Amino acid sequence: MITPNISILYVSLLTLLLVILSIRIIRLRWRDRVGLGTGDSQDLKVAVRIHGNFIEYVPLALLMLVLMEMIGASATWLHGLGALLLIARVCHAIGLTKSVGVSWPRTVGVLGTFSMLIFSAGYLLGNFIALNLL
């Protein structure tokens, strides 16, 4: 069995980022005295959306990274895609925190996340085709 050692690094780092995003929400809830939902706090609405967006994309991206490693993707590809995802998610959080409109960090975050997903899906699909259809 192949141990996904490289993926473990990115799962760990992105989990720490998730904890940071979660703590940010908790602090804003305390500050604005909001027990459930977001109340009237614009800062809390943004923080919840950043967290939600992270949860919507990162689990699938990490699953694909692990699968790639398990079927033998090179360390270069795995580190490249893992680092891209990590940088993209940090940029997305920074960009959306600074402005709910368009910003270069948010754009980097979206494009980086989508690029990682597309390259990973292409790699996995290409391997599936090579192993099963050719």
Secondary structure, 3 states (H helix, E strand, C coil): CCCCHHHHHHHHHHHHHHHHHHHHHHHHHHHHCCCCCCCCCHHHHHHHHHHHHHHHHHHHHHHHHHHHHHCCCCHHHHHHHHHHHHHHHHHHHHHHHHCCCCCHHHHHHHHHHHHHHHHHHHHHHHHHHHHHCC
